[in-house]
């Protein structure tokens, strides 16, 4: 029997934090935005280096530590190990999908970067 354990990150997800800041009519400080962005890119690089496409990058799948300084990519349920560095399955969250996926064309790791660009518009 294999038991899988995920690290607990007590700060909730980025979606919750964005909603909270909107409700308070506030915003993230620029240094935090850059820090999150770089951390997510580093996580994507790690996944892509091992030929894994996340395929569902969105604010609800970016988790925050309790001090709100560190982010972690999560929810790998639709992640895919790429064969020949391409995939064709149409899957993910519609608001964050790359055009290649919408058009039922082959796509590659860049679809995750496109989705991260959509996250940065939140």
N, CA, C and O atoms as a GROMACS GRO file, in nm:
protein
  488
    1UNK      N    1   0.083  -0.118   0.000
    1UNK     CA    2   0.000   0.000   0.000
    1UNK      C    3   0.088   0.124   0.000
    1UNK      O    4   0.180   0.136   0.081
    2UNK      N    5   0.059   0.216  -0.091
    2UNK     CA    6   0.135   0.341  -0.101
    2UNK      C    7   0.052   0.454  -0.042
    2UNK      O    8  -0.064   0.474  -0.078
    3UNK      N    9   0.114   0.528   0.048
    3UNK     CA   10   0.049   0.643   0.109
    3UNK      C   11   0.115   0.769   0.054
    3UNK      O   12   0.237   0.782   0.057
    4UNK      N   13   0.033   0.860   0.005
    4UNK     CA   14   0.085   0.987  -0.046
    4UNK      C   15   0.050   1.097   0.051
    4UNK      O   16  -0.065   1.107   0.096
    5UNK      N   17   0.146   1.179   0.083
    5UNK     CA   18   0.126   1.288   0.177
    5UNK      C   19   0.168   1.418   0.109
    5UNK      O   20   0.276   1.426   0.052
    6UNK      N   21   0.081   1.517   0.116
    6UNK     CA   22   0.114   1.648   0.060
    6UNK      C   23   0.150   1.742   0.174
    6UNK      O   24   0.089   1.738   0.281
    7UNK      N   25   0.247   1.825   0.151
    7UNK     CA   26   0.288   1.924   0.250
    7UNK      C   27   0.172   2.019   0.279
    7UNK      O   28   0.103   2.063   0.187
    8UNK      N   29   0.150   2.051   0.405
    8UNK     CA   30   0.047   2.146   0.443
    8UNK      C   31   0.104   2.287   0.436
    8UNK      O   32   0.207   2.317   0.495
    9UNK      N   33   0.035   2.372   0.362
    9UNK     CA   34   0.073   2.513   0.356
    9UNK      C   35  -0.047   2.593   0.407
    9UNK      O   36  -0.151   2.598   0.342
   10UNK      N   37  -0.031   2.654   0.522
   10UNK     CA   38  -0.142   2.712   0.596
   10UNK      C   39  -0.194   2.846   0.554
   10UNK      O   40  -0.280   2.902   0.622
   11UNK      N   41  -0.146   2.902   0.443
   11UNK     CA   42  -0.191   3.035   0.402
   11UNK      C   43  -0.306   3.035   0.303
   11UNK      O   44  -0.344   3.141   0.253
   12UNK      N   45  -0.362   2.918   0.274
   12UNK     CA   46  -0.471   2.912   0.177
   12UNK      C   47  -0.415   2.917   0.036
   12UNK      O   48  -0.298   2.887   0.012
   13UNK      N   49  -0.500   2.956  -0.057
   13UNK     CA   50  -0.453   2.964  -0.196
   13UNK      C   51  -0.455   3.109  -0.244
   13UNK      O   52  -0.511   3.198  -0.180
   14UNK      N   53  -0.392   3.130  -0.357
   14UNK     CA   54  -0.380   3.265  -0.412
   14UNK      C   55  -0.516   3.324  -0.447
   14UNK      O   56  -0.536   3.445  -0.438
   15UNK      N   57  -0.608   3.240  -0.487
   15UNK     CA   58  -0.744   3.286  -0.519
   15UNK      C   59  -0.809   3.351  -0.397
   15UNK      O   60  -0.870   3.458  -0.409
   16UNK      N   61  -0.797   3.288  -0.282
   16UNK     CA   62  -0.852   3.344  -0.158
   16UNK      C   63  -0.788   3.478  -0.125
   16UNK      O   64  -0.855   3.573  -0.085
   17UNK      N   65  -0.657   3.485  -0.142
   17UNK     CA   66  -0.583   3.607  -0.108
   17UNK      C   67  -0.621   3.722  -0.202
   17UNK      O   68  -0.635   3.836  -0.159
   18UNK      N   69  -0.638   3.692  -0.332
   18UNK     CA   70  -0.680   3.794  -0.428
   18UNK      C   71  -0.819   3.847  -0.391
   18UNK      O   72  -0.841   3.968  -0.391
   19UNK      N   73  -0.912   3.756  -0.358
   19UNK     CA   74  -1.047   3.797  -0.317
   19UNK      C   75  -1.044   3.885  -0.193
   19UNK      O   76  -1.114   3.986  -0.184
   20UNK      N   77  -0.961   3.844  -0.096
   20UNK     CA   78  -0.950   3.921   0.029
   20UNK      C   79  -0.899   4.063   0.001
   20UNK      O   80  -0.952   4.160   0.054
   21UNK      N   81  -0.796   4.073  -0.081
   21UNK     CA   82  -0.740   4.206  -0.112
   21UNK      C   83  -0.839   4.291  -0.191
   21UNK      O   84  -0.848   4.412  -0.168
   22UNK      N   85  -0.914   4.231  -0.282
   22UNK     CA   86  -1.016   4.307  -0.356
   22UNK      C   87  -1.123   4.359  -0.262
   22UNK      O   88  -1.167   4.474  -0.272
   23UNK      N   89  -1.164   4.273  -0.169
   23UNK     CA   90  -1.267   4.312  -0.072
   23UNK      C   91  -1.219   4.430   0.012
   23UNK      O   92  -1.297   4.518   0.047
   24UNK      N   93  -1.090   4.431   0.045
   24UNK     CA   94  -1.032   4.540   0.125
   24UNK      C   95  -0.991   4.659   0.038
   24UNK      O   96  -0.940   4.759   0.089
   25UNK      N   97  -1.014   4.648  -0.094
   25UNK     CA   98  -0.972   4.751  -0.188
   25UNK      C   99  -0.821   4.779  -0.175
   25UNK      O  100  -0.775   4.893  -0.175
   26UNK      N  101  -0.748   4.668  -0.165
   26UNK     CA  102  -0.604   4.674  -0.151
   26UNK      C  103  -0.540   4.595  -0.266
   26UNK      O  104  -0.609   4.551  -0.358
   27UNK      N  105  -0.409   4.578  -0.260
   27UNK     CA  106  -0.339   4.506  -0.365
   27UNK      C  107  -0.209   4.448  -0.309
   27UNK      O  108  -0.165   4.483  -0.200
   28UNK      N  109  -0.149   4.358  -0.387
   28UNK     CA  110  -0.019   4.302  -0.350
   28UNK      C  111   0.089   4.408  -0.372
   28UNK      O  112   0.081   4.488  -0.466
   29UNK      N  113   0.188   4.407  -0.287
   29UNK     CA  114   0.304   4.493  -0.310
   29UNK      C  115   0.384   4.434  -0.426
   29UNK      O  116   0.385   4.312  -0.446
   30UNK      N  117   0.450   4.520  -0.501
   30UNK     CA  118   0.522   4.475  -0.621
   30UNK      C  119   0.627   4.369  -0.590
   30UNK      O  120   0.644   4.275  -0.667
   31UNK      N  121   0.699   4.382  -0.478
   31UNK     CA  122   0.802   4.283  -0.447
   31UNK      C  123   0.741   4.144  -0.421
   31UNK      O  124   0.804   4.043  -0.451
   32UNK      N  125   0.622   4.141  -0.366
   32UNK     CA  126   0.554   4.012  -0.344
   32UNK      C  127   0.511   3.952  -0.477
   32UNK      O  128   0.525   3.832  -0.499
   33UNK      N  129   0.459   4.035  -0.567
   33UNK     CA  130   0.418   3.987  -0.700
   33UNK      C  131   0.537   3.923  -0.771
   33UNK      O  132   0.526   3.813  -0.824
   34UNK      N  133   0.650   3.992  -0.772
   34UNK     CA  134   0.770   3.939  -0.838
   34UNK      C  135   0.817   3.811  -0.770
   34UNK      O  136   0.856   3.716  -0.837
   35UNK      N  137   0.813   3.809  -0.639
   35UNK     CA  138   0.855   3.690  -0.564
   35UNK      C  139   0.768   3.570  -0.601
   35UNK      O  140   0.820   3.462  -0.630
   36UNK      N  141   0.637   3.587  -0.599
   36UNK     CA  142   0.544   3.479  -0.636
   36UNK      C  143   0.569   3.434  -0.780
   36UNK      O  144   0.577   3.315  -0.809
   37UNK      N  145   0.581   3.531  -0.870
   37UNK     CA  146   0.599   3.500  -1.012
   37UNK      C  147   0.726   3.417  -1.034
   37UNK      O  148   0.724   3.318  -1.107
   38UNK      N  149   0.834   3.458  -0.972
   38UNK     CA  150   0.961   3.386  -0.988
   38UNK      C  151   0.952   3.246  -0.927
   38UNK      O  152   1.001   3.149  -0.986
   39UNK      N  153   0.889   3.234  -0.810
   39UNK     CA  154   0.874   3.103  -0.747
   39UNK      C  155   0.792   3.009  -0.835
   39UNK      O  156   0.824   2.891  -0.848
   40UNK      N  157   0.685   3.060  -0.894
   40UNK     CA  158   0.600   2.978  -0.981
   40UNK      C  159   0.679   2.936  -1.105
   40UNK      O  160   0.671   2.821  -1.148
   41UNK      N  161   0.753   3.029  -1.163
   41UNK     CA  162   0.838   2.995  -1.279
   41UNK      C  163   0.940   2.887  -1.243
   41UNK      O  164   0.964   2.796  -1.322
   42UNK      N  165   0.998   2.896  -1.126
   42UNK     CA  166   1.095   2.795  -1.082
   42UNK      C  167   1.026   2.659  -1.066
   42UNK      O  168   1.083   2.556  -1.102
   43UNK      N  169   0.905   2.660  -1.012
   43UNK     CA  170   0.829   2.535  -1.000
   43UNK      C  171   0.797   2.476  -1.136
   43UNK      O  172   0.808   2.355  -1.156
   44UNK      N  173   0.755   2.562  -1.230
   44UNK     CA  174   0.726   2.514  -1.365
   44UNK      C  175   0.851   2.460  -1.432
   44UNK      O  176   0.845   2.359  -1.502
   45UNK      N  177   0.964   2.527  -1.413
   45UNK     CA  178   1.089   2.478  -1.473
   45UNK      C  179   1.121   2.339  -1.421
   45UNK      O  180   1.160   2.251  -1.498
   46UNK      N  181   1.105   2.319  -1.293
   46UNK     CA  182   1.130   2.188  -1.233
   46UNK      C  183   1.038   2.081  -1.296
   46UNK      O  184   1.084   1.973  -1.333
   47UNK      N  185   0.911   2.113  -1.307
   47UNK     CA  186   0.816   2.019  -1.369
   47UNK      C  187   0.854   1.994  -1.515
   47UNK      O  188   0.861   1.879  -1.558
   48UNK      N  189   0.877   2.100  -1.589
   48UNK     CA  190   0.907   2.086  -1.732
   48UNK      C  191   1.038   2.013  -1.756
   48UNK      O  192   1.050   1.939  -1.853
   49UNK      N  193   1.136   2.034  -1.669
   49UNK     CA  194   1.263   1.961  -1.682
   49UNK      C  195   1.244   1.811  -1.667
   49UNK      O  196   1.322   1.732  -1.720
   50UNK      N  197   1.139   1.771  -1.596
   50UNK     CA  198   1.110   1.628  -1.579
   50UNK      C  199   0.996   1.584  -1.672
   50UNK      O  200   0.934   1.480  -1.652
   51UNK      N  201   0.971   1.668  -1.775
   51UNK     CA  202   0.873   1.638  -1.882
   51UNK      C  203   0.729   1.628  -1.831
   51UNK      O  204   0.649   1.550  -1.883
   52UNK      N  205   0.697   1.709  -1.728
   52UNK     CA  206   0.560   1.713  -1.675
   52UNK      C  207   0.499   1.848  -1.708
   52UNK      O  208   0.556   1.953  -1.679
   53UNK      N  209   0.380   1.844  -1.768
   53UNK     CA  210   0.300   1.965  -1.791
   53UNK      C  211   0.195   1.971  -1.680
   53UNK      O  212   0.123   1.873  -1.659
   54UNK      N  213   0.186   2.083  -1.611
   54UNK     CA  214   0.086   2.096  -1.504
   54UNK      C  215  -0.055   2.098  -1.562
   54UNK      O  216  -0.141   2.024  -1.516
   55UNK      N  217  -0.078   2.180  -1.661
   55UNK     CA  218  -0.201   2.192  -1.739
   55UNK      C  219  -0.320   2.251  -1.664
   55UNK      O  220  -0.431   2.251  -1.717
   56UNK      N  221  -0.301   2.301  -1.543
   56UNK     CA  222  -0.412   2.366  -1.472
   56UNK      C  223  -0.358   2.474  -1.379
   56UNK      O  224  -0.396   2.480  -1.262
   57UNK      N  225  -0.270   2.558  -1.432
   57UNK     CA  226  -0.217   2.670  -1.352
   57UNK      C  227  -0.328   2.774  -1.338
   57UNK      O  228  -0.377   2.828  -1.437
   58UNK      N  229  -0.365   2.802  -1.216
   58UNK     CA  230  -0.465   2.904  -1.185
   58UNK      C  231  -0.446   2.945  -1.039
   58UNK      O  232  -0.376   2.877  -0.964
   59UNK      N  233  -0.508   3.055  -1.000
   59UNK     CA  234  -0.488   3.106  -0.864
   59UNK      C  235  -0.530   3.005  -0.757
   59UNK      O  236  -0.470   3.000  -0.650
   60UNK      N  237  -0.631   2.924  -0.785
   60UNK     CA  238  -0.678   2.826  -0.686
   60UNK      C  239  -0.580   2.710  -0.669
   60UNK      O  240  -0.593   2.633  -0.574
   61UNK      N  241  -0.484   2.695  -0.760
   61UNK     CA  242  -0.386   2.587  -0.751
   61UNK      C  243  -0.247   2.636  -0.711
   61UNK      O  244  -0.148   2.564  -0.724
   62UNK      N  245  -0.241   2.759  -0.665
   62UNK     CA  246  -0.116   2.817  -0.614
   62UNK      C  247  -0.137   2.840  -0.465
   62UNK      O  248  -0.219   2.924  -0.426
   63UNK      N  249  -0.063   2.767  -0.384
   63UNK     CA  250  -0.086   2.769  -0.240
   63UNK      C  251   0.019   2.854  -0.170
   63UNK      O  252   0.134   2.862  -0.213
   64UNK      N  253  -0.023   2.917  -0.061
   64UNK     CA  254   0.061   3.010   0.014
   64UNK      C  255   0.097   2.953   0.151
   64UNK      O  256   0.014   2.889   0.217
   65UNK      N  257   0.220   2.978   0.193
   65UNK     CA  258   0.258   2.939   0.329
   65UNK      C  259   0.194   3.037   0.427
   65UNK      O  260   0.143   3.142   0.388
   66UNK      N  261   0.198   3.002   0.553
   66UNK     CA  262   0.133   3.084   0.656
   66UNK      C  263   0.186   3.227   0.662
   66UNK      O  264   0.112   3.319   0.699
   67UNK      N  265   0.312   3.247   0.628
   67UNK     CA  266   0.368   3.382   0.633
   67UNK      C  267   0.345   3.458   0.501
   67UNK      O  268   0.387   3.573   0.488
   68UNK      N  269   0.279   3.395   0.404
   68UNK     CA  270   0.246   3.454   0.274
   68UNK      C  271   0.368   3.495   0.193
   68UNK      O  272   0.358   3.580   0.105
   69UNK      N  273   0.484   3.435   0.221
   69UNK     CA  274   0.606   3.469   0.147
   69UNK      C  275   0.641   3.363   0.042
   69UNK      O  276   0.711   3.392  -0.055
   70UNK      N  277   0.593   3.242   0.062
   70UNK     CA  278   0.630   3.131  -0.028
   70UNK      C  279   0.506   3.074  -0.093
   70UNK      O  280   0.402   3.057  -0.028
   71UNK      N  281   0.517   3.044  -0.222
   71UNK     CA  282   0.407   2.981  -0.294
   71UNK      C  283   0.448   2.842  -0.340
   71UNK      O  284   0.566   2.815  -0.364
   72UNK      N  285   0.350   2.754  -0.353
   72UNK     CA  286   0.372   2.616  -0.398
   72UNK      C  287   0.266   2.581  -0.501
   72UNK      O  288   0.149   2.613  -0.484
   73UNK      N  289   0.309   2.517  -0.608
   73UNK     CA  290   0.213   2.468  -0.708
   73UNK      C  291   0.149   2.342  -0.655
   73UNK      O  292   0.216   2.256  -0.597
   74UNK      N  293   0.019   2.331  -0.675
   74UNK     CA  294  -0.051   2.212  -0.628
   74UNK      C  295  -0.154   2.165  -0.728
   74UNK      O  296  -0.162   2.216  -0.840
   75UNK      N  297  -0.233   2.069  -0.686
   75UNK     CA  298  -0.339   2.008  -0.766
   75UNK      C  299  -0.285   1.957  -0.898
   75UNK      O  300  -0.310   2.016  -1.004
   76UNK      N  301  -0.213   1.849  -0.891
   76UNK     CA  302  -0.151   1.790  -1.010
   76UNK      C  303  -0.243   1.684  -1.073
   76UNK      O  304  -0.196   1.598  -1.148
   77UNK      N  305  -0.372   1.691  -1.045
   77UNK     CA  306  -0.466   1.590  -1.095
   77UNK      C  307  -0.471   1.579  -1.247
   77UNK      O  308  -0.493   1.470  -1.299
   78UNK      N  309  -0.451   1.689  -1.318
   78UNK     CA  310  -0.458   1.683  -1.464
   78UNK      C  311  -0.320   1.696  -1.528
   78UNK      O  312  -0.308   1.710  -1.650
   79UNK      N  313  -0.214   1.693  -1.444
   79UNK     CA  314  -0.079   1.700  -1.498
   79UNK      C  315  -0.055   1.580  -1.589
   79UNK      O  316  -0.116   1.475  -1.574
   80UNK      N  317   0.036   1.598  -1.684
   80UNK     CA  318   0.062   1.492  -1.780
   80UNK      C  319   0.212   1.483  -1.807
   80UNK      O  320   0.280   1.584  -1.823
   81UNK      N  321   0.261   1.360  -1.810
   81UNK     CA  322   0.398   1.337  -1.853
   81UNK      C  323   0.395   1.341  -2.004
   81UNK      O  324   0.324   1.264  -2.068
   82UNK      N  325   0.473   1.432  -2.061
   82UNK     CA  326   0.470   1.454  -2.206
   82UNK      C  327   0.547   1.346  -2.280
   82UNK      O  328   0.658   1.308  -2.241
   83UNK      N  329   0.487   1.298  -2.385
   83UNK     CA  330   0.555   1.207  -2.476
   83UNK      C  331   0.594   1.290  -2.597
   83UNK      O  332   0.509   1.355  -2.657
   84UNK      N  333   0.721   1.288  -2.633
   84UNK     CA  334   0.772   1.370  -2.743
   84UNK      C  335   0.749   1.519  -2.718
   84UNK      O  336   0.743   1.598  -2.812
   85UNK      N  337   0.737   1.558  -2.591
   85UNK     CA  338   0.722   1.698  -2.549
   85UNK      C  339   0.592   1.764  -2.594
   85UNK      O  340   0.581   1.887  -2.588
   86UNK      N  341   0.493   1.688  -2.639
   86UNK     CA  342   0.365   1.745  -2.681
   86UNK      C  343   0.250   1.668  -2.618
   86UNK      O  344   0.265   1.552  -2.579
   87UNK      N  345   0.134   1.733  -2.610
   87UNK     CA  346   0.012   1.670  -2.563
   87UNK      C  347  -0.103   1.722  -2.650
   87UNK      O  348  -0.088   1.820  -2.721
   88UNK      N  349  -0.217   1.654  -2.642
   88UNK     CA  350  -0.330   1.698  -2.724
   88UNK      C  351  -0.463   1.694  -2.651
   88UNK      O  352  -0.564   1.737  -2.707
   89UNK      N  353  -0.466   1.645  -2.529
   89UNK     CA  354  -0.590   1.636  -2.454
   89UNK      C  355  -0.641   1.774  -2.416
   89UNK      O  356  -0.564   1.858  -2.370
   90UNK      N  357  -0.772   1.798  -2.435
   90UNK     CA  358  -0.828   1.927  -2.397
   90UNK      C  359  -0.873   1.919  -2.252
   90UNK      O  360  -0.974   1.856  -2.220
   91UNK      N  361  -0.796   1.982  -2.166
   91UNK     CA  362  -0.823   1.975  -2.023
   91UNK      C  363  -0.767   2.100  -1.955
   91UNK      O  364  -0.673   2.161  -2.005
   92UNK      N  365  -0.825   2.137  -1.843
   92UNK     CA  366  -0.779   2.255  -1.769
   92UNK      C  367  -0.897   2.345  -1.738
   92UNK      O  368  -1.012   2.310  -1.765
   93UNK      N  369  -0.869   2.460  -1.683
   93UNK     CA  370  -0.972   2.556  -1.646
   93UNK      C  371  -0.987   2.657  -1.760
   93UNK      O  372  -0.890   2.723  -1.798
   94UNK      N  373  -1.107   2.671  -1.816
   94UNK     CA  374  -1.127   2.751  -1.938
   94UNK      C  375  -1.065   2.890  -1.938
   94UNK      O  376  -1.006   2.929  -2.039
   95UNK      N  377  -1.075   2.965  -1.829
   95UNK     CA  378  -1.023   3.102  -1.828
   95UNK      C  379  -0.872   3.108  -1.846
   95UNK      O  380  -0.818   3.212  -1.883
   96UNK      N  381  -0.804   2.999  -1.819
   96UNK     CA  382  -0.658   2.999  -1.818
   96UNK      C  383  -0.597   2.916  -1.932
   96UNK      O  384  -0.476   2.900  -1.939
   97UNK      N  385  -0.680   2.863  -2.021
   97UNK     CA  386  -0.632   2.774  -2.127
   97UNK      C  387  -0.564   2.848  -2.240
   97UNK      O  388  -0.608   2.955  -2.283
   98UNK      N  389  -0.455   2.790  -2.288
   98UNK     CA  390  -0.383   2.845  -2.404
   98UNK      C  391  -0.467   2.823  -2.530
   98UNK      O  392  -0.544   2.728  -2.537
   99UNK      N  393  -0.452   2.910  -2.629
   99UNK     CA  394  -0.528   2.899  -2.755
   99UNK      C  395  -0.511   2.764  -2.824
   99UNK      O  396  -0.604   2.714  -2.886
  100UNK      N  397  -0.391   2.705  -2.815
  100UNK     CA  398  -0.369   2.576  -2.879
  100UNK      C  399  -0.464   2.470  -2.825
  100UNK      O  400  -0.513   2.385  -2.900
  101UNK      N  401  -0.489   2.475  -2.696
  101UNK     CA  402  -0.578   2.375  -2.634
  101UNK      C  403  -0.721   2.400  -2.679
  101UNK      O  404  -0.792   2.305  -2.714
  102UNK      N  405  -0.765   2.526  -2.680
  102UNK     CA  406  -0.899   2.560  -2.726
  102UNK      C  407  -0.922   2.513  -2.870
  102UNK      O  408  -1.032   2.470  -2.905
  103UNK      N  409  -0.818   2.522  -2.952
  103UNK     CA  410  -0.830   2.488  -3.094
  103UNK      C  411  -0.798   2.341  -3.123
  103UNK      O  412  -0.779   2.303  -3.239
  104UNK      N  413  -0.792   2.260  -3.017
  104UNK     CA  414  -0.765   2.116  -3.031
  104UNK      C  415  -0.637   2.086  -3.110
  104UNK      O  416  -0.633   1.991  -3.188
  105UNK      N  417  -0.535   2.169  -3.090
  105UNK     CA  418  -0.406   2.146  -3.156
  105UNK      C  419  -0.308   2.088  -3.055
  105UNK      O  420  -0.330   2.097  -2.934
  106UNK      N  421  -0.201   2.031  -3.104
  106UNK     CA  422  -0.094   1.987  -3.014
  106UNK      C  423  -0.043   2.106  -2.935
  106UNK      O  424  -0.037   2.218  -2.987
  107UNK      N  425  -0.006   2.084  -2.812
  107UNK     CA  426   0.050   2.190  -2.729
  107UNK      C  427   0.168   2.135  -2.651
  107UNK      O  428   0.187   2.014  -2.642
  108UNK      N  429   0.246   2.226  -2.596
  108UNK     CA  430   0.363   2.184  -2.520
  108UNK      C  431   0.369   2.261  -2.388
  108UNK      O  432   0.268   2.315  -2.343
  109UNK      N  433   0.486   2.264  -2.328
  109UNK     CA  434   0.503   2.324  -2.196
  109UNK      C  435   0.465   2.471  -2.192
  109UNK      O  436   0.432   2.525  -2.086
  110UNK      N  437   0.468   2.537  -2.307
  110UNK     CA  438   0.435   2.680  -2.311
  110UNK      C  439   0.291   2.705  -2.267
  110UNK      O  440   0.258   2.818  -2.229
  111UNK      N  441   0.205   2.604  -2.272
  111UNK     CA  442   0.067   2.625  -2.226
  111UNK      C  443   0.064   2.663  -2.078
  111UNK      O  444  -0.021   2.741  -2.036
  112UNK      N  445   0.156   2.607  -1.998
  112UNK     CA  446   0.164   2.643  -1.857
  112UNK      C  447   0.208   2.788  -1.839
  112UNK      O  448   0.159   2.858  -1.750
  113UNK      N  449   0.298   2.834  -1.924
  113UNK     CA  450   0.346   2.972  -1.917
  113UNK      C  451   0.233   3.067  -1.957
  113UNK      O  452   0.217   3.173  -1.896
  114UNK      N  453   0.155   3.030  -2.059
  114UNK     CA  454   0.038   3.110  -2.099
  114UNK      C  455  -0.057   3.122  -1.980
  114UNK      O  456  -0.104   3.232  -1.950
  115UNK      N  457  -0.086   3.011  -1.914
  115UNK     CA  458  -0.177   3.013  -1.798
  115UNK      C  459  -0.123   3.100  -1.686
  115UNK      O  460  -0.200   3.170  -1.620
  116UNK      N  461   0.007   3.097  -1.664
  116UNK     CA  462   0.067   3.184  -1.563
  116UNK      C  463   0.047   3.330  -1.600
  116UNK      O  464   0.025   3.414  -1.513
  117UNK      N  465   0.055   3.361  -1.729
  117UNK     CA  466   0.026   3.498  -1.774
  117UNK      C  467  -0.116   3.540  -1.741
  117UNK      O  468  -0.141   3.654  -1.704
  118UNK      N  469  -0.210   3.446  -1.753
  118UNK     CA  470  -0.349   3.475  -1.716
  118UNK      C  471  -0.361   3.498  -1.566
  118UNK      O  472  -0.436   3.586  -1.523
  119UNK      N  473  -0.288   3.422  -1.488
  119UNK     CA  474  -0.289   3.440  -1.342
  119UNK      C  475  -0.239   3.580  -1.308
  119UNK      O  476  -0.292   3.644  -1.217
  120UNK      N  477  -0.138   3.627  -1.379
  120UNK     CA  478  -0.080   3.758  -1.346
  120UNK      C  479  -0.178   3.872  -1.374
  120UNK      O  480  -0.156   3.984  -1.328
  121UNK      N  481  -0.286   3.845  -1.448
  121UNK     CA  482  -0.388   3.948  -1.477
  121UNK      C  483  -0.495   3.953  -1.368
  121UNK      O  484  -0.581   4.041  -1.372
  122UNK      N  485  -0.490   3.862  -1.271
  122UNK     CA  486  -0.595   3.858  -1.168
  122UNK      C  487  -0.586   3.973  -1.072
  122UNK      O  488  -0.667   3.983  -0.980
   0.00000   0.00000   0.00000
